[in-house]
Amino acid sequence: MQFLVMKKTRIHNEEVIHMHVFDLNVEAILEEDHGNDFPNEILNVEMQDTIHVDVHAIEDGNEHVQNNLASISSHENGDSKSSDMHKAKVRKYKKSWETEFPFLKLVVDVSEDKMKCIWCEACKIDGPWGKGHGCKSMMKGAIRKHNKSFEHRLGCAKWFSAKDKKIQDHVSVLNDRSKSQTITCIKLAYFFGKQDMALTKYEALCDLAYALDVKDMPIRKDYSSYTNLMAGKGLITSISTYLELEQKSLLHKSPFYALMLDESTYRSLEKNLIVYISFLEKEGYGFCKFEFLKLILVEDGYAQTKFDALMNMISHMHIDLRNLVGISTDGDSSMLGCRDGLVAKLSRYVPHLIYVHCVAHREALAVIDACKSFPCLSYIDKIADKIYSWISASTVRHTDFQKLLELMNIDS
């Protein structure tokens, strides 16, 4: 039979209960005390009574132990809760949150600090983040929740729309202030391009304008004032682009157009194809207008090279080839060749094309043929060339010749 023994001790002001379980042979004890005189029925009854008493004692002991353990655990839990309350941290505002949420700001109050939204407050949006006193919860989750809210999105839209309007108003004011000064520099750059002057002299002309106190010149001479060489080059490029676009719009409105082509040699090394165009203004109801169109660099003077360059230009200008009704060139074989000339190649794409031999070139050819019938004219031409070469070779003879012209009242 098993028995439970409990022993209570105190260690460091705490009660500790020790429990021991051991086996006890009741039959052996009764035999030693009374011998074999007791019958088995009496022995069994006594053992049952003893067991019944022992079981009640064990149950009472277990209940007492459980009560003691419960009191100890409740005491320990109370101590832990009190320690946690003492160790609880106070949440504070972090400046790093403003990097992730640029609308965030801290409102320092006497009682406690609060968070507010700059955008919602400026746009007067309802809620603690806008018109209210602010959010008391110093948590990143509260900021994320506000960032996803409908009120914040409404404030964000109003904030940026108002900001864009302010920028546009500011830009318009700046444009009004510098508009007249910019126009003056554009006129100077346009003058250089119109007169075919060297762009390196642009800064010198701007200095002259400053010296003459020209109205509406930039206040300062720096890179942003359009008075340096690179700025002048940019202005001329912009003017060229604008004029080209304006010319394209007029050409697209014209129902028909004609081209005039001629060759030229630039710097004795580069061959160019000069292209002029004539078209009708006001969508075909105006006057005929004649303008310079393009200066095309070509590698050689062959007909195929000129044809490819001309077709690339027409494609780049987005001009309808079907509206081409006429073309005028000189009498060179690369232009007027009956099979492989430029006009012959172009006529395969435009069957209704009308070709005109340039009147100026035909006049020059006619004069040459007429001079051949009068030998004296060629003699006069040779005499004039020799006189010019003889006078130009000496400065003294050139000065005497100028005096002779003055005495004869002849303008040189």
ABEGO torsion letter per residue (X at the ends): XBBBBBBBBBBGGBBBBBBBBBBBBAAAAAAAAAEAABBAAAAAAAAAAAAAAAAAAAAAAAAAAAAAAAAAAAAAAAAAAAAAAAABBBBBBBAAAAAABAABBBBBBAABBBBBBAAAAAAGBBEAABABAEBABBBAAAAAAAAABAAAAAAAAAAAAAAAAAAAAAAAAAAAAAAAAAAAAAAAAAAAAAAGBBAAAAAAAAAAAAAAGBBGBBABBBAAAGABAAAAAAAAAAAAAAAAAAAAAAAAABABBBBBBBBBBBGGABBBBBBBBBBBBGGGABBBBBBBABBBBBABABAAAAAAAAAAAAAAAGBBAAABABBBBBABAAAABAAABAAAAAAAABAABBBBBBAAAAAAAAAAAAAAABAAAAAAAAAAAAAAAAAAABAAAAAAAAAAAAAAGBBX
